[in-house]
Amino acid sequence: SNRFSIPAVEQTTQELLPEIMGLMEMNDAAKSGMREFLNHSDMVKFAKYLPPQDEVEANEQKVIKLIEETKSEEFFCRRKC
């Protein structure tokens, strides 16, 4: 929400995806990763899918990678420098 000025918490995946796909600050691979993550999350939340532990850990690593890839240097330096 803060990083891209999108009200993500208040939106459904269907509402959020078009906004993510239109972001100029995010590359195509990151957009694809976000789409996969949101769709997988919907399966867990709404279809009561219980993924195996290795899948949970793999998705966690994907999210961490996505966060790192989309982190701006300016934002990072304000927090760490």
N, C-alpha and C positions, 0 to 999 in steps of 0.2 A: 504493500500500500504506500508506504513512505517513499521507497526508492523510485517508483515510477508514477506516483500520484494517481493511482488507480484505487478506487474504493473496493478492494478485493474481498474484504471480510463480509461486506454486505451483498456481494454478488454470487450468483450461481456459476457453475462452470460454463454453462451456455452463454451467460452474459459476459463473463470474464475473458473467454478465449478470443473473441474478436478484438478486444482492446489489447491483449498481449500480442496477437499477431500483427497489430499495427504499430508496435513499438519500434522506433528507429534505433534505440539504444541496445536492443537485444538481437543477436545474430540468429540465423535460421535454426541452427542446431539447438540453441538454448530455447527457442520457441517450441521446437518439436519436443524437447525434453519436458518442458512445462506442460504441454498438452498431454503427454503420456502420464506424467505425475498426477495431474488433475483427474484424468479419466480413471486411473487406477484408484485414486482416493475416493471417487464416486462409487466405485465397485465395493470398496470396503465399507463406506458409510451407508449407502442406500441398498445395496444388494446383499449386505451382510457377509461379503466374501472374507474369509479368514486366510490370508496369505501365509505360506510357510515362513519360518524365521529367516532363512537365507534371502528370500524375496524382500522381506521387510528391511533387512540390512542393506541389500543392494539398492533399494529405493532411497534409503537414508543417504547413502553415498552419492547417489545421483542429485539429490536435493542440495547437499553440501557443495558439490561441484557446480551446480547451477548458480548458487549464491556467490561462490567465489568468482565465477566467470562474468557475472553481471555487476560485480562490485566496482564502483568507480574509484579511481585513485584519490580524488578529492575527498570523497566520503570516507574512505579508508583512513586517510591521513588525519582527518578531523578526530577520528576515534583512537588511533594508535600512535601518531607521530608526536 
